[in-house]
Amino acid sequence: MRRLVNIFLILLCLSGLIFIYQNTIRYIRESRVLKEVISRLEADSRIAEVLVTDVSYDEKLNKTKTTIKFLEYNSKGESLAPKYFSFWGNIIQFQSLVIRFDDLYIRNQDMLRGKSVYLFWKVFMLDGPNTLEYEISKISEVPPGYRVSSDENDLFEQKLWGKFWLYALDPESARKMGVRNAQIEAPGSVFIPGTLYTVKIEHDGGMRIDAQPLPRILKGERIP
């Protein structure tokens, strides 16, 4: 009987050590992920470039289709995977989402609430009942450029960004968690071929679209 008790106690101790080890590893990993997420929020702006890649006319519909290439850059200046969007028209708008926390958290350098968060949310074209929009950052998902883990199903990251979207879209939850305001802006422009457009979200929430002609050397060229 005593031997069984001793074996039980040894197994209990081993289980306890394994539990402590697993939780320690998880804590270290989650701390690393959190620090990396915060580092990706530290940039003073979010920047993307837009280029018209195709324009075609449909005689039956009497409409012109415009296809744009959207290339976003992360906080380190690295380009993300390009996205392509097509619209029946060329007056296109980009929508950004900016969340600011109360100054108290910023002064105290709160781990997650000490930073403002700003990201590209949608691109759309107003056309009455035929208005078309695409999500750049999908609700309840980790936005492009902020993902840390290579595992798209990482539960910790999903939990972090689930809270972000809750604060962004639920005023009552936002107030309880110290969100000062969630601001949405949606400037637009006429997008035409031969022009490079730079879309920028400033740290204060302002959003603007700058346009400049493409360098002449690129005219008529198809760059692989």
The 8 nearest C-alpha neighbors of each residue, nearest first, counted from 0:
[[1, 3, 2, 4, 5, 6, 7, 8],
 [0, 2, 4, 3, 5, 6, 7, 8],
 [3, 1, 5, 0, 4, 6, 7, 8],
 [2, 4, 6, 0, 1, 5, 7, 8],
 [5, 3, 7, 1, 2, 6, 8, 0],
 [6, 4, 8, 2, 7, 3, 9, 1],
 [7, 5, 3, 9, 8, 4, 10, 2],
 [6, 8, 4, 10, 5, 9, 11, 3],
 [9, 7, 11, 5, 6, 10, 12, 4],
 [8, 10, 6, 12, 11, 7, 5, 13],
 [11, 9, 13, 7, 12, 8, 14, 6],
 [10, 12, 8, 14, 9, 13, 7, 15],
 [13, 11, 15, 9, 14, 10, 8, 16],
 [12, 14, 10, 16, 15, 11, 17, 9],
 [15, 13, 11, 17, 12, 16, 10, 18],
 [16, 14, 12, 18, 13, 17, 19, 11],
 [15, 17, 13, 19, 18, 14, 20, 12],
 [16, 18, 20, 14, 15, 19, 21, 13],
 [19, 17, 15, 21, 16, 20, 14, 22],
 [18, 20, 16, 22, 17, 21, 23, 15],
 [21, 19, 17, 23, 18, 22, 16, 24],
 [22, 20, 24, 18, 23, 19, 17, 25],
 [21, 23, 25, 19, 24, 20, 26, 18],
 [24, 22, 26, 20, 25, 21, 19, 27],
 [25, 23, 27, 21, 22, 26, 28, 20],
 [24, 26, 22, 28, 23, 27, 29, 21],
 [27, 25, 23, 29, 28, 24, 22, 30],
 [28, 26, 24, 30, 25, 29, 23, 31],
 [27, 29, 25, 31, 30, 26, 24, 32],
 [28, 30, 32, 26, 31, 27, 25, 33],
 [31, 29, 33, 27, 28, 32, 26, 34],
 [32, 30, 28, 34, 29, 33, 35, 27],
 [31, 33, 29, 35, 30, 34, 36, 28],
 [32, 34, 30, 36, 35, 31, 29, 37],
 [35, 33, 37, 31, 36, 32, 30, 38],
 [34, 36, 38, 32, 37, 33, 31, 39],
 [35, 37, 33, 39, 38, 34, 32, 145],
 [38, 36, 40, 34, 39, 35, 33, 41],
 [39, 37, 35, 41, 40, 36, 34, 42],
 [38, 40, 36, 37, 41, 74, 145, 35],
 [41, 39, 37, 38, 42, 116, 36, 114],
 [40, 42, 38, 39, 43, 37, 114, 74],
 [43, 41, 74, 44, 40, 39, 45, 38],
 [44, 42, 202, 41, 201, 45, 40, 74],
 [45, 43, 201, 202, 200, 42, 46, 199],
 [44, 46, 200, 199, 118, 201, 47, 72],
 [45, 47, 199, 72, 198, 71, 44, 200],
 [46, 48, 71, 198, 70, 72, 197, 199],
 [49, 47, 197, 70, 196, 69, 198, 71],
 [50, 48, 69, 196, 68, 195, 197, 70],
 [49, 51, 68, 195, 67, 52, 196, 194],
 [52, 50, 67, 192, 66, 53, 191, 68],
 [53, 51, 67, 66, 50, 68, 192, 54],
 [52, 54, 66, 51, 65, 55, 67, 192],
 [53, 55, 65, 64, 66, 63, 56, 52],
 [56, 54, 64, 63, 53, 57, 65, 62],
 [55, 57, 63, 62, 64, 58, 54, 61],
 [56, 58, 62, 60, 61, 59, 63, 55],
 [59, 57, 61, 60, 56, 62, 63, 55],
 [60, 58, 61, 57, 62, 56, 63, 55],
 [59, 61, 62, 57, 58, 63, 56, 87],
 [62, 60, 58, 59, 57, 63, 56, 87],
 [63, 61, 60, 57, 56, 87, 64, 58],
 [62, 64, 56, 87, 55, 88, 57, 65],
 [63, 65, 87, 55, 86, 54, 88, 56],
 [64, 66, 54, 86, 85, 89, 53, 88],
 [67, 65, 85, 53, 84, 52, 51, 54],
 [66, 68, 51, 84, 50, 52, 83, 69],
 [67, 69, 83, 50, 49, 82, 51, 52],
 [70, 68, 49, 82, 81, 48, 83, 67],
 [71, 69, 81, 48, 47, 49, 68, 82],
 [70, 72, 47, 79, 78, 46, 48, 69],
 [73, 71, 78, 77, 76, 46, 79, 47],
 [72, 74, 144, 76, 75, 77, 78, 71],
 [73, 75, 42, 76, 39, 72, 45, 40],
 [76, 74, 73, 77, 72, 39, 42, 78],
 [75, 77, 73, 72, 74, 78, 46, 71],
 [78, 76, 72, 73, 75, 79, 74, 71],
 [79, 77, 72, 71, 73, 76, 70, 80],
 [80, 78, 71, 72, 81, 70, 77, 144],
 [79, 81, 82, 78, 70, 71, 143, 69],
 [82, 80, 70, 69, 79, 68, 83, 71],
 [81, 83, 69, 68, 70, 80, 84, 67],
 [84, 82, 68, 67, 69, 66, 81, 85],
 [83, 85, 67, 66, 68, 82, 86, 133],
 [84, 86, 66, 65, 67, 64, 83, 87],
 [87, 85, 65, 88, 64, 66, 84, 89],
 [88, 86, 64, 63, 62, 65, 89, 85],
 [89, 87, 86, 63, 64, 65, 90, 62],
 [88, 90, 190, 189, 91, 65, 86, 87],
 [91, 89, 189, 188, 88, 190, 124, 187],
 [90, 92, 124, 187, 89, 188, 123, 189],
 [93, 91, 187, 123, 186, 122, 185, 124],
 [94, 92, 122, 185, 121, 186, 187, 123],
 [93, 95, 185, 121, 184, 120, 122, 119],
 [96, 94, 119, 120, 184, 183, 118, 185],
 [95, 97, 183, 117, 118, 182, 120, 119],
 [98, 96, 117, 182, 181, 116, 204, 183],
 [97, 99, 181, 116, 115, 180, 182, 117],
 [100, 98, 115, 179, 180, 178, 181, 97],
 [99, 101, 178, 179, 177, 112, 102, 115],
 [100, 102, 179, 103, 177, 178, 104, 99],
 [101, 103, 105, 104, 106, 100, 113, 179],
 [104, 102, 106, 101, 105, 107, 100, 113],
 [105, 103, 107, 113, 109, 102, 106, 112],
 [104, 106, 113, 108, 102, 107, 103, 109],
 [107, 105, 103, 108, 104, 102, 113, 109],
 [108, 106, 104, 105, 109, 103, 113, 102],
 [109, 107, 113, 105, 106, 104, 110, 112],
 [108, 110, 113, 104, 112, 107, 111, 105],
 [111, 109, 112, 113, 108, 37, 34, 114],
 [112, 110, 113, 109, 114, 37, 33, 108],
 [111, 113, 109, 114, 104, 110, 100, 105],
 [112, 114, 105, 109, 108, 104, 111, 110],
 [115, 113, 112, 116, 111, 105, 40, 41],
 [114, 116, 99, 98, 100, 117, 113, 97],
 [117, 115, 98, 97, 40, 114, 99, 118],
 [118, 116, 97, 96, 98, 115, 95, 45],
 [117, 119, 96, 95, 120, 45, 97, 116],
 [118, 120, 95, 94, 121, 135, 96, 136],
 [119, 121, 136, 95, 135, 94, 134, 118],
 [122, 120, 134, 94, 135, 133, 93, 119],
 [121, 123, 93, 133, 132, 92, 94, 134],
 [124, 122, 132, 92, 131, 91, 133, 93],
 [125, 123, 91, 131, 130, 92, 126, 90],
 [124, 126, 130, 127, 123, 131, 129, 91],
 [127, 125, 130, 129, 128, 124, 131, 87],
 [126, 128, 129, 130, 125, 131, 124, 123],
 [127, 129, 130, 126, 125, 131, 124, 132],
 [130, 128, 126, 127, 131, 125, 124, 87],
 [131, 129, 126, 125, 127, 128, 124, 132],
 [130, 132, 123, 124, 129, 125, 133, 86],
 [133, 131, 123, 122, 124, 130, 134, 121],
 [132, 134, 122, 121, 123, 135, 131, 84],
 [135, 133, 121, 136, 137, 120, 122, 132],
 [134, 136, 121, 120, 119, 137, 133, 122],
 [137, 135, 120, 142, 134, 119, 138, 143],
 [136, 138, 140, 134, 135, 139, 142, 120],
 [137, 139, 140, 164, 136, 141, 134, 161],
 [140, 138, 161, 164, 137, 160, 141, 157],
 [141, 139, 138, 137, 142, 160, 157, 161],
 [140, 142, 160, 146, 157, 143, 145, 139],
 [143, 141, 136, 145, 140, 144, 146, 137],
 [144, 142, 145, 146, 141, 136, 79, 135],
 [145, 143, 73, 146, 142, 79, 72, 74],
 [144, 146, 143, 142, 39, 36, 147, 141],
 [147, 145, 144, 148, 141, 143, 142, 36],
 [148, 146, 145, 32, 149, 36, 35, 156],
 [149, 147, 150, 146, 153, 151, 32, 156],
 [148, 150, 151, 147, 146, 153, 152, 156],
 [151, 149, 148, 152, 153, 147, 146, 154],
 [150, 152, 153, 149, 148, 146, 141, 157],
 [153, 151, 150, 154, 157, 156, 149, 148],
 [152, 154, 150, 151, 156, 155, 157, 148],
 [155, 153, 157, 156, 152, 158, 159, 151],
 [156, 154, 158, 157, 153, 159, 29, 32],
 [157, 155, 159, 158, 154, 153, 160, 141],
 [156, 158, 154, 160, 155, 159, 161, 153],
 [157, 159, 161, 155, 156, 160, 154, 162],
 [160, 158, 156, 162, 161, 157, 155, 163],
 [159, 161, 163, 162, 157, 158, 141, 164],
 [160, 162, 158, 139, 164, 163, 159, 157],
 [163, 161, 165, 160, 159, 164, 166, 158],
 [164, 162, 160, 166, 165, 161, 167, 159],
 [163, 165, 167, 161, 166, 162, 139, 168],
 [164, 166, 162, 163, 167, 168, 169, 161],
 [167, 165, 173, 163, 164, 169, 168, 172],
 [168, 166, 164, 165, 181, 169, 163, 98],
 [167, 169, 165, 166, 164, 170, 181, 173],
 [168, 170, 172, 166, 165, 171, 167, 173],
 [171, 169, 173, 172, 174, 168, 166, 167],
 [172, 170, 174, 173, 169, 175, 166, 176],
 [173, 171, 175, 174, 169, 170, 166, 176],
 [174, 172, 166, 170, 178, 176, 171, 175],
 [175, 173, 171, 177, 176, 178, 172, 170],
 [176, 174, 172, 173, 177, 171, 178, 170],
 [177, 175, 173, 174, 178, 172, 166, 100],
 [176, 178, 174, 101, 100, 175, 179, 173],
 [179, 177, 100, 173, 174, 180, 176, 101],
 [180, 178, 100, 101, 99, 177, 174, 181],
 [179, 181, 178, 99, 98, 182, 100, 173],
 [182, 180, 98, 97, 167, 99, 183, 96],
 [183, 181, 97, 96, 180, 98, 184, 204],
 [182, 184, 96, 95, 97, 181, 94, 185],
 [185, 183, 95, 94, 186, 182, 206, 96],
 [184, 186, 94, 93, 92, 95, 187, 183],
 [187, 185, 92, 93, 184, 207, 206, 94],
 [188, 186, 92, 91, 93, 185, 90, 189],
 [187, 189, 90, 91, 190, 92, 186, 208],
 [188, 190, 90, 89, 191, 91, 187, 92],
 [189, 191, 89, 188, 90, 51, 91, 192],
 [190, 192, 51, 194, 189, 193, 89, 50],
 [193, 191, 51, 194, 190, 52, 50, 53],
 [194, 192, 213, 212, 191, 195, 218, 51],
 [195, 193, 212, 213, 192, 211, 196, 191],
 [194, 196, 50, 211, 210, 213, 212, 49],
 [195, 197, 210, 49, 209, 48, 194, 50],
 [198, 196, 48, 209, 208, 47, 49, 199],
 [197, 199, 208, 47, 46, 207, 48, 196],
 [198, 200, 46, 207, 206, 45, 201, 197],
 [201, 199, 206, 45, 44, 205, 204, 46],
 [202, 200, 44, 205, 203, 204, 206, 199],
 [201, 203, 43, 44, 204, 200, 205, 115],
 [204, 202, 201, 205, 200, 97, 43, 115],
 [205, 203, 201, 202, 97, 200, 206, 182],
 [204, 206, 201, 203, 200, 207, 202, 184],
 [207, 205, 200, 199, 201, 204, 184, 186],
 [206, 208, 199, 198, 209, 186, 200, 205],
 [207, 209, 198, 197, 199, 196, 210, 206],
 [210, 208, 197, 196, 207, 198, 211, 199],
 [211, 209, 196, 195, 197, 194, 208, 212],
 [210, 212, 195, 194, 213, 196, 209, 197],
 [213, 211, 194, 195, 193, 214, 210, 215],
 [212, 214, 194, 193, 195, 215, 211, 217],
 [215, 213, 216, 217, 212, 218, 193, 194],
 [216, 214, 218, 217, 213, 212, 219, 193],
 [215, 217, 214, 218, 220, 213, 219, 221],
 [216, 218, 220, 215, 214, 219, 213, 221],
 [219, 217, 215, 220, 216, 214, 193, 213],
 [220, 218, 217, 221, 216, 215, 193, 222],
 [219, 221, 217, 218, 222, 216, 223, 215],
 [222, 220, 223, 219, 217, 218, 52, 216],
 [221, 223, 220, 217, 219, 218, 52, 216],
 [222, 221, 220, 217, 52, 219, 81, 68]]
